[in-house]
Amino acid sequence: MPLMTISILGCGWYGLALAKALVKEGVTVKGSTTSTEKMGLLSAEDIQSYLVQVDADRQTFDPEFFQCDILVISIPPRFRQSETADYLPKIKHIIRAIEQARITKVIYTSFHWRLWRS
């Protein structure tokens, strides 16, 4: 029987590694991606895959993704792609989804290799 359900918003290099480790521990993991191609990769790792698109002016997601015990947000701003101006509006959309789903435990991760190297 799974211990809990953890949703990971952003299964990039960090989120995917975390998801794999949690699955090995028997945790039910829901992982999000912005590309349909990556959904198969997540499913192959026993991660329930969800397509989640959050932009500054709109968001598209299955509300089931936010039905979890813990939400891990792993979507750092992309400095090289001039995305920093849109990052705060994206986070505001995510906060609204968190409030609507009544998630009480949220972990926000933020890492950028350029900041780490300086």
Sequence and secondary structure as in RCSB ss.txt:
>XXXX:A:sequence
MPLMTISILGCGWYGLALAKALVKEGVTVKGSTTSTEKMGLLSAEDIQSYLVQVDADRQTFDPEFFQCDILVISI
PPRFRQSETADYLPKIKHIIRAIEQARITKVIYTSFHWRLWRS
>XXXX:A:secstr
  S EEEEE  SHHHHHHHHHHHHTT EEEEEES HHHHHHHHHTT EEEE EE SS EE  GGGG SSEEEE  
   GGGT HHHHHHHHHHHHHHHHHHT   EEE    HHHHH 
